[in-house]
Amino acid sequence: MKITIHKEDELFMHNFFAAPCHTVETDSPQAQQIQQSLQLAIQQKGAEADGDWKRSLTFLILFLFLYAALGASLTLDLSTTGTPHKSIEYALEAIPVLIAFSGFFISILYLFLTRASARKQRNWERTILVLEKYSIGNLFKATHTQGGGTSNYSVPNLSISLALFICLTWLVIYNYLTFTTSGVFGSVISLFISTMVYVILDIQLLKPFTHAVEKAEAEKSDADKEQD
């Protein structure tokens, strides 16, 4: 029995088989490959989800520690310390600002991590939907389209919203502490630093990752072209 590949899935199947594919025989090696890949995709999606909540828990524990450290630093009474050098006093006053900036920096990384995890989850879901369509039916699609309404929230989007809230919270804390210690001019500088940190991290993390093997093959290919 032949199964015709839908037009919207032709590009996916072309990339999957590394060759044009318009039909699939139910008892062919291609069908077996689709079935095996479907099981692998389901397992990988489960592993990604398991890794996501563990990473999120690690970050939340870290944020709780930073909140506690920030609260402790704000309760320090520097008027009775009697430091011999003014620089030491300034350094002690800067501790809350440094903790707030550390929280803001880590929260940006957490936000980018949740976005990347959400993208991978959506990619695995799309892969499962396509492979399932040409193997066992539309069970995954039917299950995930049930329960539509106000309660049909997206878990990855909830994680992104939580990460964005934490990031904005640390941004406000960092700029507020800078304003209380350095005034309006220092607050403007801190806002500029915050923006530049976000932009630089965004550009840096968006750089494509090249595997060592792919890099070696590309260098070999360039060397062969130069010899020709």
Buried (B, 14 or more C-beta within 10 A) or exposed (E): EEBEBEEEBEEBBBEBEEEEBEEBEEEEEBBEBBBEBBEEBBEBBEEBBEEBEEBBEEBEEBBEEBBEBBEEBEEEEEEEEEEEEEEEBEEBBBBBBBBBBBBBBBBBBBBBBBBEBBEBBEEBBEBBBBBBBBBEEEEBBEEEEEEEEEEEEEEBEEBBEBBBEBBEBBBEBBBBBBBEBBEEEBBBEBBEBBEEBBEEBEEEBEEEEEEEEEEEEEEEEEEEEEEE
